Amino acid sequence: MSDKAARIQELIEMQKKFIEHEHKHGFDPKAYFVGGSGTVLDGYRDEFMQKAMELVDMAHAEKGSHR
């Protein structure tokens, strides 16, 4: 599996965990933006954004462009 495919799979798995957590516990905007220690939301936004931006950088490198 390529690095790009692996990164996409990681993002999908993160989304699945987030959705499962949301269905079980509802959505709390404060927990999403601030994080909740010990929950799936702890650092979720930052980690997801970091992985997504790495994927963007991979795509740009693949096409020879830049952001």
C-alpha positions, -999 to +999 in steps of 0.1 A: +000+000+000+014+034-009+019+061+017-009+081+002-033+051+004-022+044+039-028+081+049-063+079+033-071+047+053-059+064+085-083+093+079-112+069+071-105+050+103-105+082+123-138+093+108-153+059+116-143+062+152-156+098+154-190+087+139-193+058+162-185+081+192-211+106+180-238+080+176-232+066+211-227+099+229-241+126+207-222+156+194-208+181+219-192+211+200-172+220+231-156+185+233-149+187+195-132+220+196-116+218+231-111+180+232-120+156+260-093+139+278-094+102+273-120+103+245-118+098+208-120+136+205-089+142+225-066+159+199-088+146+171-091+179+152-053+186+153-044+151+143-070+148+116-059+182+101-022+172+103-028+139+084-051+156+059-025+183+051+002+156+047-021+140+022-025+174+004+013+178+003+016+142-011-009+151-039+010+183-047+043+165-048+028+138-071+016+165-095+046+188-092+025+216-079+025+235-046+001+252-023 
